[in-house]
Amino acid sequence: MISTLLSRPSGADGDPVPRLVYGADYNPEQWPRGVWEEDVRLMREAGVNLVSVGIFSWARLQPAEDTWDFGWLDEIMDLLHEGGIGVDLATATASPPPWLTTAHPEILPVTASGETLWPGARQHWRPTSPVFRRHALRLVRELAGRYAGHPALVAWHVNNELGCHNVYDYSDDAARAFRAWLRARYTTLDALNGAWGTAFWSQRYTDWEQILPPRLAASHPNPTQQLDFKRFSSDALKDHLRAERAVLREITPGVPVTTNFMVMGGTRGMNYPDWADEIDFVSNDHYVRPGPQDRDELSFSANLTSGISGGRPWFLMEHSTSAVNWQPVNVAKRPGDLARDSLLHVAHGADAVCFFQWRQSAAGAEKYHSAMVPHAGADSDLFRAVARLGATLGALAPVAGSEREPARVGILYDWESWWASEQDSHPTSLLDYRQEALDWYSALLALGVRADLVTTRADLHRHQVLIAPVLHVVPADLAKTLTRFAEQGGHLITTYFSGIVDEHDHVWLGGYPGALRDLLGIRIEEFGPLLAGDTVELDDATTGSLWTDHVTVTAPETEVLAHYRTGVHAGRPAVTRRPTGSGSAAYVSTRLGVEGLTSLLPRLLTPAGVASELPEGVRGSVELTVRRDAGSRYLFLVNRTDDTVPVRGLGGDVLLGGTDADGVLTLGPRDVAVLRQPTG
């Protein structure tokens, strides 16, 4: 449990007292020694109880191959401990120092077109380089041995944002490792040739040494080769994580190990559900990208992180107090955004709220990235907001350790479908897997219906409704699981381009949607993607874009919920639902967007009896999430608007928030309230 592993005060019975963790990345090596005491004083003032140290300090810790400098780290570890602040100590392997890349340029990554990625930024290393691995593990061993008994050490932070800039490496090291990975997966060349469909374009391999990563080619590389390379690349990074973890567990077996994921828009290369079992608790970094669904996306990513963590508490390792530095225009957060963004993560299961970074850098590529202590110093509105958040998290200590209460609706998010559905030489290059899933989530938020983001590793039967948008890759076992889900009383909803291929990216023959065709009671002979900007109208007054299907109903019990009114498929089914067993399976054959899905969803949810748990007047304005422990339910109410919203009809003790003269819970603009209800 994060709240007790990373917090050490004891209760009357001697057990650790759970509390929410609060802190940041701390980079004292960027500052003169005289600033350090001031930092610790301000941390205590802000309520900080943990910092991550040493993330990019390899060059400082090891200035030459056989030279070590731990004195400064000894001093800051001691100083933080004296101030009552725990340390999440990084292994510092994220960016190799100049002496290493100069001596061993063969550790540098290579792009698909053969270009070397040179030093000068960060993460300039090959995940499969044996030379890099040897030097990195030597550093990890030195750190673990030195700080094994230090009282400030409460967790290990492996590397940093593994794969952020180096997930795909096409070097000769990668080629050798890819071949070894393929041998382990397929055993024989005949099996590989069958899986890759190498009869096409004269690609049959007769020797393992002939196989390469999907480097820049004259046309589209083999699609299964591309998919396997994505799997391999994620596994190569996971293998590095395991290697560092093994050293840490050998030397410090009682200290938990984590690494920070990046569950947010645009980051897809790492199969985080597959990594989750490799660490002692899940950690995540998240940054808001301004746009019409920006806070929906924040909620979506936090929810998905909880799903990856199996509903257990997780650690928000990084987010921003205000503006970042890497977007085209870096907009500062509005008053209230800092607290609302942070508490929305807590609502979805975070037991730790941390920022990049503690003190805003005066130099370097991230000097314009906001921090807890800005360039303006502690006498600033930003630092005062940081201190208020610290006090709020202190007041929410009872929530620490509680888990996510399962919602009746689940949204299935599948990394392999994400990878495969967006590859080249497909019916359309405009498909956006994550956006389609986010649109369904936004529509549920607009209706005030709670939903959980879940992965194929979860127990899908915990939900009454399972939405599986663009579930493109459906192995036979998953098809059977989904069929059982519906037949045993669940209600499946899926969409266009679902059920199309198996785990080898081979099409399920006989008509689309392939593996799900019989379950859905429909058959499609040919896809009907739409050109950019083209739309079709449905007879339920919704509008479709991106995709249409020529749907034929094949089961007599299949209902047509909406037809196309315009387009080449006018008069044909657009949305269907087939009752099966005690459940049902529905299909949506076009992209309806948030507005169209908000209109359609009530009809799809009705068979399961799913409705909003919020009072009618605040649905769409307020997001409800629920955490629970053995004795209590914690209702988080997040104001999605810039207006004041009164919330009536929800009982419980108020842990956070205010009531008006009539006792009505009142949410100010961008405000958050927390109610505690007894269970039983």
C-alpha positions as CSV (number, residue, x, y, z in Angstrom):
1,M,0.0,0.0,0.0
2,I,1.6,3.3,-1.1
3,S,0.1,5.3,1.8
4,T,1.9,3.1,4.3
5,L,5.0,2.1,2.4
6,L,5.9,5.7,1.7
7,S,4.8,7.2,5.1
8,R,6.3,6.0,8.3
9,P,4.4,7.6,11.3
10,S,2.8,5.0,13.6
11,G,-0.6,4.9,15.3
12,A,-1.3,3.8,18.8
13,D,-1.2,0.2,17.9
14,G,2.2,0.6,16.2
15,D,0.9,0.1,12.7
16,P,1.7,2.7,10.0
17,V,-0.9,5.5,9.7
18,P,-2.0,5.8,6.1
19,R,-1.7,9.3,4.6
20,L,-1.6,10.6,1.0
21,V,1.8,11.2,-0.3
22,Y,2.7,14.7,-1.6
23,G,5.8,15.8,-3.3
24,A,7.8,16.2,-6.5
25,D,11.0,15.4,-8.5
26,Y,13.8,17.2,-6.6
27,N,17.0,18.1,-8.4
28,P,19.3,19.6,-5.8
29,E,22.3,19.1,-8.0
30,Q,21.0,22.0,-10.1
31,W,21.3,24.4,-7.2
32,P,24.0,25.8,-4.9
33,R,24.3,24.1,-1.5
34,G,22.9,27.2,0.2
35,V,19.4,26.6,-1.4
36,W,19.0,23.1,0.1
37,E,18.0,24.1,3.6
38,E,15.5,26.6,2.2
39,D,14.1,23.9,0.0
40,V,13.5,21.6,3.0
41,R,11.9,24.4,5.0
42,L,9.5,25.2,2.1
43,M,8.7,21.5,1.6
44,R,7.6,21.3,5.2
45,E,5.5,24.4,4.8
46,A,3.8,23.0,1.7
47,G,3.1,19.6,3.4
48,V,5.5,17.7,1.2
49,N,6.4,14.3,2.6
50,L,8.3,12.7,-0.3
51,V,10.5,13.7,-3.2
52,S,12.1,11.7,-6.0
53,V,15.8,12.3,-6.2
54,G,18.6,11.5,-8.6
55,I,16.6,11.0,-11.7
56,F,19.1,12.6,-14.1
57,S,22.2,12.6,-12.0
58,W,24.3,9.8,-13.6
59,A,27.0,12.3,-14.8
60,R,27.2,13.8,-11.3
61,L,27.3,10.5,-9.5
62,Q,29.9,8.9,-11.8
63,P,31.9,11.6,-13.5
64,A,34.3,9.0,-15.1
65,E,34.2,5.3,-15.5
66,D,36.1,4.5,-12.3
67,T,35.2,7.7,-10.4
68,W,32.3,8.1,-8.0
69,D,30.9,11.1,-6.2
70,F,28.2,10.3,-3.6
71,G,29.0,13.0,-1.2
72,W,26.3,15.5,-2.4
73,L,23.7,12.7,-2.4
74,D,24.6,11.6,1.1
75,E,24.2,15.1,2.3
76,I,20.8,15.7,0.7
77,M,19.5,12.3,1.8
78,D,20.5,13.1,5.4
79,L,19.0,16.6,5.1
80,L,15.7,15.4,3.8
81,H,15.4,12.7,6.5
82,E,16.1,15.3,9.2
83,G,13.2,17.3,7.7
84,G,10.8,14.3,7.9
85,I,10.8,13.9,4.1
86,G,11.1,10.4,2.5
87,V,13.0,9.7,-0.7
88,D,12.0,7.8,-3.8
89,L,15.5,7.3,-5.0
90,A,16.0,7.0,-8.8
91,T,18.5,4.6,-10.3
92,A,19.7,7.5,-12.5
93,T,20.0,5.4,-15.6
94,A,17.7,7.4,-17.8
95,S,20.4,9.4,-19.5
96,P,24.0,8.1,-19.9
97,P,26.8,10.6,-19.2
98,P,29.0,12.1,-22.0
99,W,32.0,10.0,-21.0
100,L,30.0,6.8,-21.6
101,T,28.6,7.8,-25.0
102,T,32.0,9.1,-26.1
103,A,33.7,5.8,-25.2
104,H,30.8,3.6,-26.4
105,P,28.9,5.3,-29.2
106,E,27.4,1.9,-30.0
107,I,24.9,2.4,-27.1
108,L,23.2,5.2,-29.1
109,P,19.7,4.4,-30.7
110,V,19.2,4.2,-34.4
111,T,16.1,5.2,-36.3
112,A,14.2,3.2,-38.9
113,S,16.0,5.2,-41.6
114,G,19.4,4.4,-40.1
115,E,20.1,7.8,-38.4
116,T,21.9,7.8,-35.0
117,L,20.2,9.7,-32.2
118,W,23.1,11.6,-30.7
119,P,23.7,12.8,-27.1
120,G,22.5,16.3,-26.2
121,A,19.0,15.6,-24.8
122,R,18.0,12.5,-22.8
123,Q,17.3,8.8,-23.1
124,H,20.0,8.3,-25.7
125,W,20.5,4.6,-25.2
126,R,19.5,1.3,-26.8
127,P,17.2,-0.9,-24.6
128,T,19.0,-4.0,-26.1
129,S,22.6,-2.7,-25.8
130,P,24.7,-5.1,-23.6
131,V,27.3,-2.4,-23.1
132,F,24.7,0.1,-21.8
133,R,23.1,-2.7,-19.6
134,R,26.5,-3.5,-18.0
135,H,27.2,0.1,-17.1
136,A,23.7,0.8,-16.0
137,L,23.5,-2.2,-13.6
138,R,26.9,-1.3,-12.2
139,L,25.5,2.1,-11.2
140,V,22.4,0.5,-9.8
141,R,24.5,-1.8,-7.7
142,E,26.6,1.0,-6.3
143,L,23.5,3.1,-5.4
144,A,21.7,0.2,-3.8
145,G,24.7,-0.9,-1.8
146,R,25.4,2.6,-0.5
147,Y,21.8,3.5,0.5
148,A,20.4,0.1,1.5
149,G,20.1,1.2,5.1
150,H,19.4,4.9,4.8
151,P,16.3,5.9,6.8
152,A,15.2,8.4,4.1
153,L,14.9,5.6,1.4
154,V,11.3,4.5,1.1
155,A,11.1,3.4,-2.6
156,W,13.2,2.8,-5.7
157,H,12.5,4.6,-9.0
158,V,13.8,2.6,-11.9
159,N,15.2,4.7,-14.7
160,N,12.6,7.4,-15.7
161,E,9.7,7.3,-18.2
162,L,11.1,4.1,-19.8
163,G,10.7,4.4,-23.6
164,C,9.7,8.0,-23.7
165,H,12.2,8.8,-26.4
166,N,13.8,5.4,-27.2
167,V,11.1,2.8,-27.4
168,Y,11.8,2.0,-31.1
169,D,15.5,1.3,-31.8
170,Y,16.4,-0.3,-35.2
171,S,20.1,-0.9,-34.5
172,D,22.1,-4.1,-35.0
173,D,21.8,-4.7,-31.3
174,A,18.0,-4.5,-31.7
175,A,18.1,-6.8,-34.7
176,R,20.0,-9.5,-32.8
177,A,17.6,-9.2,-29.8
178,F,14.5,-9.2,-32.1
179,R,15.7,-12.4,-33.7
180,A,16.2,-14.0,-30.2
181,W,12.7,-12.8,-29.2
182,L,11.2,-14.3,-32.3
183,R,12.9,-17.6,-31.8
184,A,11.4,-17.7,-28.3
185,R,8.0,-16.8,-29.6
186,Y,7.8,-19.1,-32.6
187,T,10.5,-21.7,-32.1
188,T,10.7,-22.6,-35.8
189,L,11.0,-20.6,-39.0
190,D,8.0,-22.4,-40.4
191,A,5.9,-21.1,-37.6
192,L,7.2,-17.6,-38.1
193,N,6.6,-17.7,-41.8
194,G,3.1,-18.9,-41.2
195,A,2.4,-16.2,-38.6
196,W,3.9,-13.4,-40.7
197,G,2.2,-14.6,-44.0
198,T,5.5,-14.4,-45.8
199,A,4.1,-16.1,-48.9
200,F,3.0,-12.6,-49.7
201,W,5.6,-10.4,-51.6
202,S,8.2,-13.2,-51.6
203,Q,9.2,-12.7,-48.0
204,R,9.7,-16.3,-46.9
205,Y,12.7,-16.6,-44.5
206,T,15.1,-19.6,-44.7
207,D,17.5,-18.4,-42.0
208,W,17.0,-16.5,-38.8
209,E,19.8,-14.1,-39.7
210,Q,17.7,-12.8,-42.6
211,I,15.2,-11.2,-40.3
212,L,15.5,-7.5,-39.5
213,P,13.5,-4.9,-37.6
214,P,10.9,-3.1,-39.9
215,R,13.4,-0.5,-41.1
216,L,12.7,2.0,-43.8
217,A,11.5,0.0,-46.8
218,A,10.4,0.6,-50.3
219,S,6.7,0.1,-49.4
220,H,4.7,-1.0,-46.4
221,P,6.7,-3.4,-44.2
222,N,5.0,-6.8,-43.4
223,P,2.2,-5.9,-41.0
224,T,2.7,-8.8,-38.6
225,Q,6.4,-8.0,-38.5
226,Q,5.5,-4.5,-37.5
227,L,3.1,-5.7,-34.8
228,D,5.7,-8.2,-33.4
229,F,8.3,-5.4,-33.4
230,K,6.0,-3.3,-31.3
231,R,5.6,-6.3,-28.9
232,F,9.3,-6.9,-28.9
233,S,10.1,-3.2,-28.2
234,S,7.8,-3.1,-25.2
235,D,9.3,-6.4,-23.9
236,A,12.9,-5.1,-24.4
237,L,12.2,-2.1,-22.1
238,K,10.4,-4.4,-19.7
239,D,13.5,-6.6,-19.6
240,H,15.6,-3.6,-18.7
241,L,13.1,-2.8,-15.9
242,R,13.4,-6.4,-14.6
243,A,17.2,-6.3,-14.8
244,E,17.4,-3.1,-12.6
245,R,14.7,-4.5,-10.3
246,A,16.6,-7.7,-9.8
247,V,19.7,-5.9,-8.5
248,L,17.5,-3.7,-6.2
249,R,15.7,-6.7,-4.7
250,E,18.9,-8.6,-4.2
251,I,20.4,-5.8,-2.1
252,T,17.4,-4.0,-0.6
253,P,14.6,-6.7,-0.5
254,G,12.4,-4.7,1.8
255,V,12.3,-1.5,-0.4
256,P,9.4,-1.3,-3.0
257,V,10.3,-0.8,-6.6
258,T,8.4,1.3,-9.2
259,T,8.9,3.0,-12.5
260,N,6.8,5.9,-13.9
261,F,4.4,5.0,-16.7
262,M,3.1,7.6,-19.1
263,V,-0.6,6.8,-19.5
264,M,-1.7,9.8,-21.4
265,G,-2.5,10.8,-25.0
266,G,0.0,10.0,-27.6
267,T,2.1,7.4,-25.6
268,R,1.4,4.0,-26.9
269,G,4.7,2.1,-27.3
270,M,4.8,0.5,-23.9
271,N,2.3,-2.2,-23.0
272,Y,1.7,-1.0,-19.5
273,P,-0.8,-3.7,-18.5
274,D,1.9,-6.2,-19.3
275,W,4.4,-4.3,-17.1
276,A,2.2,-3.8,-14.1
277,D,3.1,-7.1,-12.4
278,E,6.8,-6.3,-12.6
279,I,6.7,-3.5,-10.0
280,D,5.4,-3.2,-6.4
281,F,3.0,-0.4,-7.2
282,V,2.0,1.4,-10.4
283,S,3.2,4.9,-11.0
284,N,2.1,7.3,-13.7
285,D,3.0,10.7,-15.3
286,H,0.3,12.8,-16.8
287,Y,0.2,16.2,-18.5
288,V,-2.9,18.0,-19.7
289,R,-3.0,18.8,-23.4
290,P,-5.3,21.8,-23.9
291,G,-8.4,21.1,-26.0
292,P,-12.1,20.6,-25.9
293,Q,-11.8,17.2,-24.0
294,D,-8.7,18.1,-22.0
295,R,-10.1,17.3,-18.5
296,D,-12.1,14.4,-19.9
297,E,-8.7,13.0,-21.1
298,L,-7.2,13.6,-17.7
299,S,-10.0,11.6,-16.1
300,F,-9.7,8.9,-18.8
301,S,-6.0,8.5,-18.2
302,A,-6.3,8.4,-14.4
303,N,-9.1,5.9,-14.7
304,L,-7.1,3.8,-17.1
305,T,-4.1,3.9,-14.7
306,S,-6.4,2.6,-12.0
307,G,-7.5,-0.2,-14.4
308,I,-3.8,-1.1,-15.1
309,S,-3.3,-1.2,-11.3
310,G,-6.2,-3.6,-10.9
311,G,-8.2,-1.0,-9.0
312,R,-5.5,-0.8,-6.3
313,P,-4.0,2.6,-5.2
314,W,-1.3,4.0,-7.5
315,F,1.2,6.8,-7.5
316,L,0.9,10.0,-9.6
317,M,4.7,10.5,-10.0
318,E,4.5,13.6,-12.3
319,H,2.1,16.3,-13.4
320,S,2.4,20.0,-13.7
321,T,1.5,22.8,-11.3
322,S,0.8,25.1,-14.3
323,A,2.3,25.5,-17.8
324,V,4.6,22.9,-19.4
325,N,7.4,23.8,-21.9
326,W,6.9,21.2,-24.8
327,Q,3.6,22.1,-26.3
328,P,3.3,24.5,-29.3
329,V,1.7,27.1,-26.9
330,N,2.2,26.5,-23.2
331,V,-0.8,27.8,-21.4
332,A,-0.8,28.5,-17.6
333,K,-3.5,26.8,-15.5
334,R,-6.4,28.8,-14.3
335,P,-7.1,29.4,-10.6
336,G,-8.5,26.1,-9.2
337,D,-7.0,23.9,-12.0
338,L,-4.0,22.8,-10.0
339,A,-6.2,21.4,-7.1
340,R,-8.9,20.0,-9.4
341,D,-6.4,18.2,-11.7
342,S,-4.6,16.8,-8.7
343,L,-7.7,15.7,-6.8
344,L,-9.2,14.1,-10.0
345,H,-6.2,11.7,-10.0
346,V,-6.9,11.0,-6.3
347,A,-10.5,10.4,-7.1
348,H,-9.4,7.6,-9.5
349,G,-7.2,5.9,-7.0
350,A,-3.9,7.9,-6.7
351,D,-2.5,7.7,-3.2
352,A,0.3,10.0,-4.1
353,V,0.3,13.4,-5.8
354,C,3.6,14.6,-7.1
355,F,4.8,17.1,-9.6
356,F,7.6,17.8,-12.0
357,Q,9.3,19.4,-10.3
358,W,10.0,21.0,-6.9
359,R,12.0,24.1,-7.9
360,Q,11.7,25.6,-11.4
361,S,15.0,25.3,-13.2
362,A,17.0,28.4,-14.1
363,A,18.7,26.7,-17.0
364,G,18.2,23.8,-19.4
365,A,15.5,22.5,-21.7
366,E,12.8,22.5,-19.0
367,K,13.4,25.9,-17.5
368,Y,10.0,27.2,-18.6
369,H,8.2,24.2,-17.2
370,S,6.3,25.1,-14.1
371,A,7.2,23.8,-10.6
372,M,6.0,23.9,-7.0
373,V,8.4,26.7,-6.4
374,P,8.3,28.9,-9.5
375,H,10.9,31.4,-10.7
376,A,8.9,34.0,-8.7
377,G,9.7,32.1,-5.5
378,A,7.6,31.2,-2.5
379,D,5.9,34.6,-2.5
380,S,3.7,33.7,-5.4
381,D,0.1,32.7,-6.0
382,L,1.4,29.4,-7.4
383,F,3.3,28.4,-4.2
384,R,0.3,29.4,-2.1
385,A,-1.9,27.2,-4.2
386,V,0.7,24.4,-3.7
387,A,0.6,24.8,0.1
388,R,-3.3,24.8,0.1
389,L,-3.3,21.6,-1.8
390,G,-0.9,20.1,0.7
391,A,-3.3,21.0,3.5
392,T,-6.2,19.5,1.5
393,L,-4.4,16.2,1.0
394,G,-3.6,16.1,4.7
395,A,-7.4,16.4,5.4
396,L,-8.1,13.6,3.0
397,A,-5.9,11.1,4.8
398,P,-8.9,8.8,5.5
399,V,-9.1,8.1,1.8
400,A,-5.6,6.7,1.7
401,G,-5.4,3.0,1.0
402,S,-9.0,2.7,-0.3
403,E,-9.6,1.0,-3.7
404,R,-11.7,1.9,-6.7
405,E,-15.3,0.8,-6.3
406,P,-16.1,-1.1,-9.6
407,A,-18.6,0.7,-11.8
408,R,-21.4,-1.1,-13.6
409,V,-19.9,0.0,-17.0
410,G,-16.5,-0.9,-18.2
411,I,-14.6,0.4,-21.3
412,L,-12.2,-2.2,-22.6
413,Y,-8.9,-0.7,-23.7
414,D,-6.5,-3.1,-25.5
415,W,-2.9,-2.1,-26.4
416,E,-2.6,-4.6,-29.2
417,S,-5.8,-3.3,-30.9
418,W,-4.4,0.2,-30.5
419,W,-1.1,-0.8,-32.2
420,A,-2.6,-2.9,-35.0
421,S,-5.7,-0.8,-35.8
422,E,-3.6,2.2,-36.7
423,Q,-0.9,0.5,-38.9
424,D,-0.4,1.3,-42.5
425,S,-2.2,-0.2,-45.6
426,H,-5.6,-0.2,-43.8
427,P,-9.0,1.0,-45.0
428,T,-8.3,4.4,-43.6
429,S,-5.4,6.2,-42.1
430,L,-7.7,8.6,-40.2
431,L,-8.7,6.1,-37.5
432,D,-7.7,7.1,-33.9
433,Y,-8.2,4.3,-31.5
434,R,-7.7,6.3,-28.4
435,Q,-10.0,9.1,-29.5
436,E,-12.8,6.7,-30.2
437,A,-12.4,5.3,-26.6
438,L,-12.2,8.8,-25.2
439,D,-15.4,9.8,-27.0
440,W,-17.3,7.0,-25.4
441,Y,-15.9,8.0,-22.0
442,S,-16.8,11.6,-22.6
443,A,-20.4,10.6,-23.5
444,L,-20.7,8.7,-20.2
445,L,-19.4,11.7,-18.3
446,A,-22.0,13.9,-20.0
447,L,-24.7,11.4,-18.9
448,G,-23.3,11.3,-15.3
449,V,-22.7,7.5,-15.6
450,R,-19.6,6.1,-13.9
451,A,-17.4,3.8,-16.0
452,D,-14.1,2.0,-15.4
453,L,-11.3,1.7,-18.0
454,V,-10.2,-1.9,-18.0
455,T,-7.8,-4.1,-19.9
456,T,-8.2,-7.6,-21.2
457,R,-6.3,-8.8,-18.1
458,A,-9.2,-7.8,-15.9
459,D,-12.2,-9.8,-14.8
460,L,-14.7,-8.5,-17.4
461,H,-17.6,-10.1,-15.7
462,R,-17.5,-7.5,-12.9
463,H,-19.3,-5.1,-15.2
464,Q,-22.9,-5.3,-16.4
465,V,-22.0,-3.3,-19.6
466,L,-18.7,-3.7,-21.5
467,I,-17.9,-1.2,-24.2
468,A,-15.2,-2.4,-26.6
469,P,-14.5,0.3,-29.2
470,V,-12.4,-0.7,-32.2
471,L,-11.5,-4.0,-30.6
472,H,-9.5,-4.9,-33.7
473,V,-7.4,-7.8,-32.5
474,V,-9.6,-10.6,-31.1
475,P,-7.8,-13.9,-30.6
476,A,-10.1,-17.0,-30.3
477,D,-9.9,-17.1,-26.5
478,L,-11.0,-13.4,-26.2
479,A,-13.9,-14.1,-28.6
480,K,-15.1,-16.9,-26.3
481,T,-14.7,-14.7,-23.2
482,L,-16.9,-12.0,-24.8
483,T,-19.5,-14.5,-25.9
484,R,-19.7,-15.9,-22.4
485,F,-19.9,-12.4,-21.0
486,A,-23.0,-11.7,-23.1
487,E,-24.7,-15.1,-22.7
488,Q,-24.3,-14.9,-18.9
489,G,-26.1,-11.6,-18.6
490,G,-23.6,-9.0,-19.7
491,H,-24.2,-6.4,-22.4
492,L,-21.4,-6.0,-24.9
493,I,-21.2,-2.9,-27.1
494,T,-18.5,-2.8,-29.9
495,T,-17.9,-0.8,-33.0
496,Y,-16.6,-0.6,-36.5
497,F,-13.3,-2.3,-37.3
498,S,-13.7,-4.7,-34.3
499,G,-13.1,-8.5,-34.4
500,I,-11.2,-8.2,-37.7
501,V,-7.9,-10.0,-37.0
502,D,-6.4,-12.6,-34.7
503,E,-3.2,-12.3,-32.7
504,H,-1.1,-12.7,-35.8
505,D,-2.9,-9.8,-37.6
506,H,-4.6,-12.4,-39.9
507,V,-8.1,-11.6,-41.0
508,W,-10.9,-13.8,-39.6
509,L,-12.4,-15.0,-42.9
510,G,-16.1,-15.3,-43.8
511,G,-17.1,-11.7,-43.5
512,Y,-16.7,-9.0,-40.9
513,P,-16.7,-8.5,-37.9
514,G,-14.9,-11.7,-38.0
515,A,-14.4,-13.2,-34.6
516,L,-17.5,-11.4,-33.3
517,R,-19.8,-11.9,-36.3
518,D,-22.0,-14.7,-34.9
519,L,-22.2,-13.1,-31.5
520,L,-23.4,-9.8,-33.0
521,G,-25.8,-11.5,-35.5
522,I,-24.6,-9.4,-38.5
523,R,-22.3,-9.8,-41.5
524,I,-20.3,-7.2,-43.4
525,E,-18.8,-7.9,-46.8
526,E,-16.9,-4.7,-47.4
527,F,-15.8,-1.7,-45.3
528,G,-17.1,1.8,-46.2
529,P,-14.6,4.3,-44.8
530,L,-15.4,8.0,-45.4
531,L,-13.2,10.7,-46.7
532,A,-12.1,13.4,-44.4
533,G,-14.9,15.8,-43.8
534,D,-17.6,13.5,-45.2
535,T,-20.6,12.6,-42.9
536,V,-23.7,10.4,-43.0
537,E,-27.0,11.0,-41.3
538,L,-28.8,8.3,-39.2
539,D,-32.5,8.1,-38.7
540,D,-32.1,8.8,-35.0
541,A,-30.9,12.3,-35.8
542,T,-27.2,11.5,-35.1
543,T,-24.4,12.0,-37.5
544,G,-21.6,9.6,-38.5
545,S,-18.1,10.2,-39.8
546,L,-14.9,8.3,-40.6
547,W,-16.5,4.9,-41.2
548,T,-19.6,3.2,-42.4
549,D,-20.4,-0.5,-42.9
550,H,-22.7,-2.4,-45.3
551,V,-24.4,-4.4,-42.5
552,T,-26.6,-7.4,-43.2
553,V,-28.6,-8.8,-40.3
554,T,-28.0,-12.6,-40.1
555,A,-29.8,-13.6,-36.9
556,P,-33.6,-13.2,-36.7
557,E,-33.4,-11.9,-33.1
558,T,-31.0,-9.0,-34.0
559,E,-32.7,-5.6,-33.6
560,V,-31.9,-2.6,-35.7
561,L,-31.7,0.4,-33.4
562,A,-30.8,2.9,-36.1
563,H,-30.5,3.0,-39.9
564,Y,-28.5,5.1,-42.2
565,R,-30.6,7.9,-43.7
566,T,-28.1,9.2,-46.2
567,G,-25.0,7.9,-47.9
568,V,-24.4,4.8,-50.0
569,H,-25.8,2.6,-47.2
570,A,-29.1,4.6,-46.8
571,G,-31.8,2.4,-45.5
572,R,-29.4,-0.2,-44.1
573,P,-28.6,-0.9,-40.4
574,A,-26.2,1.4,-38.7
575,V,-26.7,0.3,-35.0
576,T,-27.8,-3.2,-34.0
577,R,-28.3,-5.2,-30.9
578,R,-28.7,-9.0,-30.6
579,P,-30.2,-10.5,-27.4
580,T,-28.2,-13.7,-26.5
581,G,-28.6,-15.8,-23.4
582,S,-29.5,-13.3,-20.6
583,G,-27.5,-10.5,-22.2
584,S,-26.9,-8.8,-25.5
585,A,-24.3,-7.7,-28.0
586,A,-24.6,-4.4,-29.8
587,Y,-22.7,-3.0,-32.8
588,V,-22.1,0.7,-33.8
589,S,-20.9,0.9,-37.4
590,T,-19.8,4.5,-37.6
591,R,-18.1,7.1,-35.6
592,L,-20.8,9.2,-33.8
593,G,-18.6,11.5,-31.7
594,V,-19.4,12.6,-28.2
595,E,-22.7,14.2,-29.1
596,G,-24.0,11.2,-31.1
597,L,-22.9,8.7,-28.4
598,T,-24.5,10.8,-25.7
599,S,-27.8,10.5,-27.6
600,L,-27.4,6.8,-28.3
601,L,-26.0,5.5,-25.0
602,P,-29.3,5.6,-23.0
603,R,-30.8,3.1,-25.4
604,L,-27.8,0.8,-25.1
605,L,-27.6,1.0,-21.3
606,T,-31.3,0.4,-20.7
607,P,-31.2,-3.4,-21.0
608,A,-28.7,-3.5,-18.2
609,G,-30.6,-1.0,-16.0
610,V,-27.7,1.3,-15.9
611,A,-28.4,4.9,-15.0
612,S,-26.6,7.9,-13.4
613,E,-26.0,7.8,-9.7
614,L,-26.0,11.7,-9.7
615,P,-29.0,13.9,-9.0
616,E,-30.6,14.8,-12.3
617,G,-29.8,18.5,-12.2
618,V,-26.0,18.0,-12.1
619,R,-25.5,15.2,-14.6
620,G,-22.9,16.4,-17.1
621,S,-21.8,19.2,-14.8
622,V,-20.3,17.0,-12.1
623,E,-18.1,13.9,-12.4
624,L,-18.7,11.2,-9.7
625,T,-16.0,8.7,-8.8
626,V,-16.1,6.3,-5.8
627,R,-13.4,4.8,-3.7
628,R,-14.1,2.4,-0.9
629,D,-12.5,0.5,2.0
630,A,-13.8,-2.0,4.6
631,G,-15.9,0.6,6.4
632,S,-16.5,3.6,4.0
633,R,-17.4,4.8,0.5
634,Y,-15.7,8.0,-0.6
635,L,-17.6,10.0,-3.1
636,F,-15.6,12.4,-5.1
637,L,-17.6,15.1,-6.8
638,V,-15.7,17.1,-9.4
639,N,-17.2,20.3,-10.9
640,R,-16.5,20.0,-14.7
641,T,-17.7,23.6,-15.3
642,D,-16.8,27.2,-14.5
643,D,-20.1,27.8,-12.7
644,T,-21.2,27.1,-9.2
645,V,-23.1,23.9,-8.9
646,P,-25.4,22.9,-6.0
647,V,-25.6,19.1,-5.3
648,R,-28.6,17.8,-3.5
649,G,-29.6,14.3,-2.5
650,L,-26.2,12.7,-1.7
651,G,-25.8,12.0,2.0
652,G,-22.6,11.5,3.9
653,D,-20.0,13.3,6.0
654,V,-18.3,16.1,4.2
655,L,-14.5,15.5,4.2
656,L,-13.9,18.3,1.6
657,G,-16.2,21.0,0.4
658,G,-18.7,23.4,1.7
659,T,-22.5,23.6,2.2
660,D,-24.8,26.6,1.9
661,A,-27.2,27.9,4.6
662,D,-29.7,25.1,3.7
663,G,-27.1,22.4,4.0
664,V,-26.8,21.9,0.2
665,L,-23.3,20.8,-0.9
666,T,-22.0,23.6,-3.1
667,L,-19.3,23.2,-5.7
668,G,-17.6,26.3,-6.8
669,P,-16.1,26.7,-10.3
670,R,-13.6,23.8,-10.9
671,D,-14.1,22.7,-7.4
672,V,-13.9,19.2,-5.7
673,A,-15.9,17.9,-2.8
674,V,-15.5,14.5,-1.0
675,L,-18.3,12.8,1.0
676,R,-17.8,9.8,3.2
677,Q,-20.6,7.2,3.5
678,P,-20.6,4.1,5.7
679,T,-20.7,0.7,3.9
680,G,-22.9,-2.1,4.9
